[in-house]
Amino acid sequence: MSQSTHVYEVRPRADKRGFDLISEALPFGKLWYCKSDDAIGYAKFYSRSHMAVVRVFDDSGALIKTQQSDGAFREP
């Protein structure tokens, strides 16, 4: 059985007021966060039953960090 992978991007907002979490996996495509760590945490939580890749970019558009989750959520 093949499992889909959720891909997320965390990018600084153009107005310098936080970060956008962007993904086709999100219901509205984009969410706003004050801190990049909060955006990463939400992406991991939202994809807890899917494989996920979170890419964090800086102001210039350069990739500065990549985090992966294996989607190993298990109910107790």
SULCOR-V420057 format. One record per residue. D_CENTER is the distance of its C-alpha to the mean C-alpha in whole Angstrom. Layout:
{{D_CENTER} {D_CENTER}}
This chain:
{{24} {21} {18} {15} {12} {8} {7} {4} {5} {6} {10} {13} {15} {18} {20} {19} {18} {14} {11} {9} {6} {7} {7} {10} {9} {9} {13} {13} {11} {10} {10} {11} {11} {14} {12} {9} {10} {9} {6} {5} {8} {7} {4} {7} {10} {9} {9} {12} {14} {12} {12} {8} {7} {4} {7} {8} {11} {14} {17} {18} {16} {16} {13} {14} {11} {10} {9} {10} {10} {14} {13} {17} {17} {20} {22} {25}}
